């Protein structure tokens, strides 16, 4: 990820969970301004979704969706994407559409990319 870094601190995740989230069948997206020029992205996959292999596959796919569309996201946001159980069976195109739709709803896409 060229313009972004990872979210790793628990208190930042908890702060984002208190914001209003945007939901789709496969993902939930939480976003909040962070006051910097870069985005910080975190991906959460619950143990309820399956064993480690399944969870890591979902996490990798969501990370790749963000990486390929990173230029479309406005800078200066903390973003957390939470995988739902339907994310396991979704195709890559469905995950991409879902992620971009949620980002548009949250208002974190650049003006020209909408």
ROKOLFI-478842 format. One record per atom (N, C-alpha, C): residue in three letters; y, z, x. Coordinates in pm, 1 decimal. Last residue first. Layout:
<nodes>
<"ALA"; <Y; Z; X>>
...
</nodes>
This chain:
<nodes>
<"UNK"; <914.6; -806.7; -1593.6>>
<"UNK"; <871.6; -777.6; -1730.5>>
<"UNK"; <844.2; -900.3; -1806.7>>
<"UNK"; <1020.4; -849.0; -1344.5>>
<"UNK"; <875.6; -863.2; -1358.7>>
<"UNK"; <826.4; -838.2; -1500.2>>
<"UNK"; <1293.4; -797.3; -1316.9>>
<"UNK"; <1248.1; -936.0; -1319.8>>
<"UNK"; <1101.4; -954.5; -1349.7>>
<"UNK"; <1306.9; -509.7; -1309.2>>
<"UNK"; <1367.7; -586.2; -1418.0>>
<"UNK"; <1312.0; -727.3; -1427.7>>
<"UNK"; <999.9; -336.5; -1231.2>>
<"UNK"; <1129.1; -395.9; -1194.7>>
<"UNK"; <1178.2; -484.9; -1308.0>>
<"UNK"; <862.5; -68.6; -1426.1>>
<"UNK"; <853.2; -202.0; -1369.4>>
<"UNK"; <992.5; -251.4; -1333.2>>
<"UNK"; <878.7; 168.5; -1557.3>>
<"UNK"; <877.7; 174.0; -1410.9>>
<"UNK"; <852.3; 38.3; -1347.4>>
<"UNK"; <861.2; 229.3; -1829.3>>
<"UNK"; <988.3; 184.0; -1773.7>>
<"UNK"; <993.3; 186.3; -1623.0>>
<"UNK"; <635.6; 286.1; -1967.3>>
<"UNK"; <698.7; 398.0; -1897.6>>
<"UNK"; <832.9; 359.3; -1836.7>>
<"UNK"; <567.8; 31.5; -2053.1>>
<"UNK"; <602.1; 132.7; -2152.3>>
<"UNK"; <676.3; 249.7; -2088.8>>
<"UNK"; <505.1; -81.9; -1804.1>>
<"UNK"; <617.8; -135.5; -1881.1>>
<"UNK"; <663.2; -34.9; -1986.9>>
<"UNK"; <281.9; 69.2; -1741.1>>
<"UNK"; <399.3; 77.0; -1654.4>>
<"UNK"; <522.5; 23.5; -1726.6>>
<"UNK"; <106.4; -15.7; -1941.6>>
<"UNK"; <150.3; 123.6; -1938.1>>
<"UNK"; <275.1; 140.9; -1852.0>>
<"UNK"; <76.3; -283.6; -1862.6>>
<"UNK"; <129.3; -250.9; -1995.7>>
<"UNK"; <182.1; -108.0; -1999.4>>
<"UNK"; <-39.7; -254.3; -1610.9>>
<"UNK"; <93.2; -315.0; -1621.6>>
<"UNK"; <157.9; -287.2; -1757.4>>
<"UNK"; <-287.5; -136.2; -1685.0>>
<"UNK"; <-195.8; -68.8; -1592.7>>
<"UNK"; <-54.0; -123.4; -1605.1>>
<"UNK"; <-399.4; -331.5; -1853.1>>
<"UNK"; <-374.4; -196.9; -1902.4>>
<"UNK"; <-271.8; -125.0; -1815.7>>
<"UNK"; <-426.3; -548.8; -1680.6>>
<"UNK"; <-342.0; -559.7; -1799.4>>
<"UNK"; <-303.8; -422.0; -1851.8>>
<"UNK"; <-609.0; -434.2; -1494.3>>
<"UNK"; <-477.8; -483.0; -1451.7>>
<"UNK"; <-382.3; -490.5; -1570.2>>
<"UNK"; <-833.0; -380.6; -1653.3>>
<"UNK"; <-763.3; -270.5; -1586.0>>
<"UNK"; <-623.0; -311.8; -1543.8>>
<"UNK"; <-896.1; -643.7; -1725.8>>
<"UNK"; <-858.9; -547.6; -1829.2>>
<"UNK"; <-785.6; -428.3; -1769.0>>
<"UNK"; <-964.1; -747.7; -1474.5>>
<"UNK"; <-850.6; -803.7; -1547.9>>
<"UNK"; <-803.1; -708.2; -1657.6>>
<"UNK"; <-1193.0; -603.5; -1414.1>>
<"UNK"; <-1075.4; -586.8; -1329.5>>
<"UNK"; <-950.7; -638.5; -1401.4>>
<"UNK"; <-1341.5; -464.5; -1713.2>>
<"UNK"; <-1331.7; -563.3; -1606.4>>
<"UNK"; <-1202.4; -539.0; -1528.5>>
<"UNK"; <-1471.9; -141.3; -1790.7>>
<"UNK"; <-1366.8; -242.5; -1798.0>>
<"UNK"; <-1376.9; -340.9; -1683.8>>
<"UNK"; <-1649.2; 69.2; -1770.6>>
<"UNK"; <-1700.9; -58.9; -1815.1>>
<"UNK"; <-1598.1; -170.8; -1820.1>>
<"UNK"; <-1481.6; 276.5; -1679.1>>
<"UNK"; <-1604.9; 243.8; -1606.6>>
<"UNK"; <-1652.7; 104.4; -1643.3>>
<"UNK"; <-1282.5; 321.6; -1857.0>>
<"UNK"; <-1246.2; 251.4; -1733.4>>
<"UNK"; <-1370.1; 209.8; -1655.0>>
<"UNK"; <-1368.9; 482.0; -2059.2>>
<"UNK"; <-1381.7; 337.7; -2078.8>>
<"UNK"; <-1343.0; 258.2; -1954.7>>
<"UNK"; <-1296.8; 738.9; -1975.6>>
<"UNK"; <-1437.0; 698.1; -1967.5>>
<"UNK"; <-1455.7; 547.6; -1986.3>>
<"UNK"; <-994.1; 706.0; -1782.0>>
<"UNK"; <-1069.2; 750.8; -1897.6>>
<"UNK"; <-1210.7; 694.1; -1888.7>>
<"UNK"; <-807.7; 805.0; -1500.9>>
<"UNK"; <-909.1; 715.7; -1556.7>>
<"UNK"; <-975.9; 782.3; -1676.3>>
<"UNK"; <-470.1; 836.3; -1455.6>>
<"UNK"; <-591.0; 910.9; -1488.0>>
<"UNK"; <-687.8; 814.8; -1555.3>>
<"UNK"; <-222.0; 803.5; -1221.6>>
<"UNK"; <-306.4; 729.5; -1314.7>>
<"UNK"; <-436.2; 806.6; -1332.3>>
<"UNK"; <101.1; 897.9; -1151.7>>
<"UNK"; <-37.2; 943.7; -1155.7>>
<"UNK"; <-109.6; 863.2; -1261.7>>
<"UNK"; <381.0; 852.2; -948.7>>
<"UNK"; <295.3; 792.5; -1051.7>>
<"UNK"; <155.7; 852.4; -1039.8>>
<"UNK"; <713.3; 894.6; -879.9>>
<"UNK"; <581.6; 955.2; -862.1>>
<"UNK"; <497.3; 906.5; -979.8>>
<"UNK"; <947.9; 648.1; -765.8>>
<"UNK"; <872.8; 713.3; -872.5>>
<"UNK"; <748.9; 782.3; -817.9>>
<"UNK"; <1095.1; 462.1; -612.1>>
<"UNK"; <1148.1; 595.3; -637.2>>
<"UNK"; <1077.4; 671.5; -747.5>>
<"UNK"; <1104.5; 120.5; -732.7>>
<"UNK"; <1088.0; 220.5; -627.3>>
<"UNK"; <1146.8; 355.1; -670.7>>
<"UNK"; <910.5; -53.2; -980.5>>
<"UNK"; <1038.2; -6.1; -927.7>>
<"UNK"; <1012.2; 105.0; -826.1>>
<"UNK"; <649.5; -287.7; -932.8>>
<"UNK"; <689.3; -151.9; -968.0>>
<"UNK"; <824.0; -118.8; -904.0>>
<"UNK"; <583.4; -532.6; -828.6>>
<"UNK"; <638.5; -530.5; -963.6>>
<"UNK"; <690.0; -393.3; -1004.0>>
<"UNK"; <461.3; -489.4; -587.8>>
<"UNK"; <597.6; -542.3; -585.6>>
<"UNK"; <663.3; -539.2; -723.1>>
<"UNK"; <199.0; -410.9; -657.7>>
<"UNK"; <294.4; -311.4; -608.5>>
<"UNK"; <438.6; -361.0; -610.7>>
<"UNK"; <-27.2; -536.0; -740.6>>
<"UNK"; <91.8; -548.1; -825.0>>
<"UNK"; <205.4; -457.2; -779.8>>
<"UNK"; <-223.8; -472.4; -557.2>>
<"UNK"; <-195.6; -613.2; -582.4>>
<"UNK"; <-67.1; -633.9; -662.4>>
<"UNK"; <-224.3; -189.9; -576.5>>
<"UNK"; <-188.4; -255.6; -450.9>>
<"UNK"; <-149.3; -401.1; -473.4>>
<"UNK"; <-317.4; -139.5; -838.1>>
<"UNK"; <-181.3; -101.4; -799.0>>
<"UNK"; <-137.7; -178.4; -674.5>>
<"UNK"; <-575.2; -243.9; -814.0>>
<"UNK"; <-484.9; -295.4; -917.2>>
<"UNK"; <-340.7; -262.3; -879.0>>
<"UNK"; <-672.9; -74.9; -613.2>>
<"UNK"; <-655.1; -217.2; -585.3>>
<"UNK"; <-564.9; -283.3; -688.8>>
<"UNK"; <-686.4; 167.9; -751.6>>
<"UNK"; <-601.0; 157.2; -633.0>>
<"UNK"; <-572.8; 11.5; -599.0>>
<"UNK"; <-879.0; 100.1; -941.5>>
<"UNK"; <-743.0; 132.8; -986.0>>
<"UNK"; <-646.0; 121.8; -868.2>>
<"UNK"; <-1101.1; 61.2; -770.6>>
<"UNK"; <-1051.3; -48.4; -854.1>>
<"UNK"; <-908.9; -22.5; -901.1>>
<"UNK"; <-1134.3; 316.0; -656.5>>
<"UNK"; <-1103.8; 200.3; -571.4>>
<"UNK"; <-1045.6; 85.6; -652.6>>
<"UNK"; <-1198.4; 465.4; -888.4>>
<"UNK"; <-1079.8; 498.6; -808.6>>
<"UNK"; <-1038.2; 380.5; -720.3>>
<"UNK"; <-1441.0; 348.3; -961.3>>
<"UNK"; <-1326.9; 342.8; -1052.6>>
<"UNK"; <-1197.5; 368.1; -976.0>>
<"UNK"; <-1591.7; 419.6; -734.9>>
<"UNK"; <-1573.3; 279.3; -770.0>>
<"UNK"; <-1453.1; 262.4; -861.6>>
<"UNK"; <-1587.5; 699.0; -748.2>>
<"UNK"; <-1521.3; 632.5; -636.7>>
<"UNK"; <-1498.9; 484.6; -664.3>>
<"UNK"; <-1738.8; 741.0; -983.2>>
<"UNK"; <-1599.3; 785.1; -975.2>>
<"UNK"; <-1524.9; 713.4; -863.4>>
<"UNK"; <-1988.3; 635.6; -903.8>>
<"UNK"; <-1916.7; 579.3; -1018.1>>
<"UNK"; <-1768.6; 615.5; -1010.0>>
<"UNK"; <-2052.8; 805.3; -690.4>>
<"UNK"; <-2048.9; 660.5; -670.5>>
<"UNK"; <-1966.8; 594.3; -780.7>>
<"UNK"; <-2055.6; 1062.5; -803.4>>
<"UNK"; <-1953.3; 1027.0; -705.4>>
<"UNK"; <-1940.5; 876.0; -686.1>>
<"UNK"; <-2134.3; 1029.1; -1157.9>>
<"UNK"; <-2156.5; 1077.2; -1022.3>>
<"UNK"; <-2051.9; 1020.4; -928.6>>
<"UNK"; <-1898.3; 1049.8; -1433.6>>
<"UNK"; <-2023.3; 1014.5; -1368.9>>
<"UNK"; <-2033.7; 1074.4; -1230.0>>
<"UNK"; <-1690.7; 1152.0; -1583.3>>
<"UNK"; <-1713.7; 1007.9; -1586.8>>
<"UNK"; <-1842.9; 967.0; -1519.0>>
<"UNK"; <-1654.8; 1417.1; -1535.7>>
<"UNK"; <-1721.3; 1381.1; -1660.7>>
<"UNK"; <-1756.5; 1232.4; -1666.1>>
<"UNK"; <-1497.0; 1443.8; -1319.2>>
<"UNK"; <-1641.7; 1448.3; -1297.3>>
<"UNK"; <-1719.6; 1411.1; -1421.7>>
<"UNK"; <-1216.6; 1216.5; -1345.5>>
<"UNK"; <-1287.2; 1340.5; -1376.0>>
<"UNK"; <-1435.9; 1330.3; -1343.6>>
<"UNK"; <-985.7; 1092.5; -1132.2>>
<"UNK"; <-1106.3; 1054.5; -1204.2>>
<"UNK"; <-1189.3; 1180.8; -1221.9>>
<"UNK"; <-658.7; 1000.1; -1054.3>>
<"UNK"; <-747.9; 1108.9; -1092.0>>
<"UNK"; <-864.2; 1053.4; -1172.0>>
<"UNK"; <-434.9; 905.5; -808.7>>
<"UNK"; <-535.4; 858.2; -903.2>>
<"UNK"; <-633.6; 971.4; -928.1>>
<"UNK"; <-91.7; 873.9; -726.8>>
<"UNK"; <-212.5; 953.9; -729.8>>
<"UNK"; <-306.5; 900.4; -837.2>>
<"UNK"; <174.5; 760.4; -527.3>>
<"UNK"; <75.0; 728.1; -629.3>>
<"UNK"; <-45.4; 819.6; -614.4>>
<"UNK"; <513.0; 733.5; -483.7>>
<"UNK"; <395.8; 812.3; -446.4>>
<"UNK"; <296.9; 799.0; -560.6>>
<"UNK"; <749.6; 494.9; -365.1>>
<"UNK"; <664.4; 548.2; -471.4>>
<"UNK"; <555.6; 634.0; -409.2>>
<"UNK"; <1065.2; 543.1; -201.0>>
<"UNK"; <926.0; 499.4; -205.1>>
<"UNK"; <856.7; 558.9; -326.8>>
<"UNK"; <1312.0; 653.4; -180.0>>
<"UNK"; <1305.5; 508.1; -191.1>>
<"UNK"; <1164.2; 455.2; -198.1>>
<"UNK"; <1341.4; 947.2; -392.5>>
<"UNK"; <1330.5; 879.5; -264.3>>
<"UNK"; <1327.1; 728.4; -287.7>>
<"UNK"; <1330.2; 1076.9; -638.5>>
<"UNK"; <1451.5; 1088.5; -559.2>>
<"UNK"; <1443.8; 1026.6; -420.6>>
<"UNK"; <1126.0; 1054.0; -821.1>>
<"UNK"; <1106.6; 1148.2; -710.0>>
<"UNK"; <1226.7; 1157.5; -616.9>>
<"UNK"; <1064.9; 1033.9; -1175.0>>
<"UNK"; <1145.3; 998.2; -1058.1>>
<"UNK"; <1126.2; 1101.3; -947.7>>
<"UNK"; <737.7; 997.0; -1303.9>>
<"UNK"; <858.3; 1078.9; -1292.8>>
<"UNK"; <933.7; 1035.1; -1168.6>>
<"UNK"; <456.3; 931.1; -1514.4>>
<"UNK"; <553.7; 888.0; -1414.7>>
<"UNK"; <677.5; 977.8; -1421.4>>
<"UNK"; <119.2; 876.6; -1598.0>>
<"UNK"; <229.7; 971.7; -1595.5>>
<"UNK"; <325.5; 927.3; -1486.6>>
<"UNK"; <-113.2; 705.4; -1789.8>>
<"UNK"; <-17.2; 695.9; -1680.1>>
<"UNK"; <93.3; 797.8; -1700.9>>
<"UNK"; <-451.8; 661.3; -1845.6>>
<"UNK"; <-334.3; 737.0; -1886.4>>
<"UNK"; <-241.2; 735.2; -1767.0>>
<"UNK"; <-684.0; 397.2; -1934.1>>
<"UNK"; <-600.3; 474.0; -1842.0>>
<"UNK"; <-498.3; 558.5; -1916.7>>
<"UNK"; <-830.1; 266.3; -2133.9>>
<"UNK"; <-894.1; 292.1; -2006.0>>
<"UNK"; <-815.9; 387.0; -1916.3>>
<"UNK"; <-673.0; 245.2; -2363.5>>
<"UNK"; <-815.6; 274.5; -2377.1>>
<"UNK"; <-877.1; 319.9; -2246.4>>
<"UNK"; <-371.8; 424.1; -2277.5>>
<"UNK"; <-442.6; 304.8; -2322.7>>
<"UNK"; <-589.7; 342.9; -2334.7>>
<"UNK"; <-69.9; 615.1; -2284.1>>
<"UNK"; <-215.3; 602.8; -2291.6>>
<"UNK"; <-258.9; 462.8; -2331.3>>
<"UNK"; <159.5; 796.1; -2098.7>>
<"UNK"; <140.0; 673.8; -2175.6>>
<"UNK"; <-8.1; 639.7; -2168.1>>
<"UNK"; <295.3; 1131.4; -2115.9>>
<"UNK"; <211.7; 1026.1; -2060.6>>
<"UNK"; <203.9; 906.9; -2153.4>>
<"UNK"; <563.6; 1335.3; -2039.6>>
<"UNK"; <494.9; 1260.7; -2145.1>>
<"UNK"; <420.0; 1144.2; -2082.1>>
<"UNK"; <486.1; 1593.3; -1797.1>>
<"UNK"; <570.1; 1487.8; -1854.1>>
<"UNK"; <493.6; 1417.6; -1965.2>>
<"UNK"; <293.1; 1756.2; -1694.2>>
<"UNK"; <380.5; 1814.3; -1796.3>>
<"UNK"; <475.8; 1711.7; -1856.9>>
<"UNK"; <178.1; 1609.3; -1494.2>>
<"UNK"; <100.8; 1626.4; -1616.2>>
<"UNK"; <185.1; 1687.3; -1728.2>>
<"UNK"; <365.2; 1643.3; -1288.6>>
<"UNK"; <358.6; 1515.7; -1359.6>>
<"UNK"; <280.8; 1526.9; -1489.8>>
<"UNK"; <305.7; 1901.1; -1205.7>>
<"UNK"; <439.6; 1872.6; -1255.7>>
<"UNK"; <440.0; 1741.4; -1335.7>>
<"UNK"; <44.5; 1864.6; -1112.2>>
<"UNK"; <66.6; 1950.0; -1229.0>>
<"UNK"; <204.1; 1924.8; -1290.2>>
<"UNK"; <95.4; 1701.6; -887.0>>
<"UNK"; <13.0; 1652.1; -996.8>>
<"UNK"; <40.6; 1733.2; -1123.7>>
<"UNK"; <240.9; 1886.6; -737.8>>
<"UNK"; <306.4; 1762.7; -780.9>>
<"UNK"; <228.2; 1700.0; -896.0>>
<"UNK"; <54.6; 2082.7; -683.8>>
<"UNK"; <169.6; 2118.5; -767.0>>
<"UNK"; <246.3; 1994.9; -812.7>>
<"UNK"; <-131.3; 1948.6; -518.6>>
<"UNK"; <-169.8; 1989.0; -653.1>>
<"UNK"; <-48.6; 2019.4; -739.9>>
<"UNK"; <-62.1; 1665.8; -320.1>>
<"UNK"; <-37.0; 1807.1; -348.0>>
<"UNK"; <-60.2; 1840.2; -494.7>>
<"UNK"; <-89.4; 1392.7; -291.2>>
<"UNK"; <-202.4; 1476.7; -256.0>>
<"UNK"; <-184.9; 1622.9; -298.0>>
<"UNK"; <-18.3; 1060.2; -335.7>>
<"UNK"; <10.8; 1194.2; -384.5>>
<"UNK"; <-110.5; 1281.2; -355.2>>
<"UNK"; <44.9; 820.4; -79.9>>
<"UNK"; <-46.3; 889.7; -171.3>>
<"UNK"; <10.9; 1023.5; -213.5>>
<"UNK"; <307.5; 571.6; -90.4>>
<"UNK"; <221.3; 666.3; -20.7>>
<"UNK"; <137.7; 738.9; -125.8>>
<"UNK"; <432.8; 231.2; -80.4>>
<"UNK"; <395.0; 356.0; -145.0>>
<"UNK"; <313.8; 444.8; -52.4>>
<"UNK"; <462.6; -23.7; 4.7>>
<"UNK"; <583.5; 46.8; -34.8>>
<"UNK"; <555.9; 187.4; -86.9>>
<"UNK"; <201.1; -103.8; 76.5>>
<"UNK"; <312.0; -125.1; 166.7>>
<"UNK"; <432.7; -39.0; 133.1>>
<"UNK"; <-116.8; 0.0; 84.9>>
<"UNK"; <0.0; 0.0; 0.0>>
<"UNK"; <123.4; 0.0; 89.7>>
</nodes>
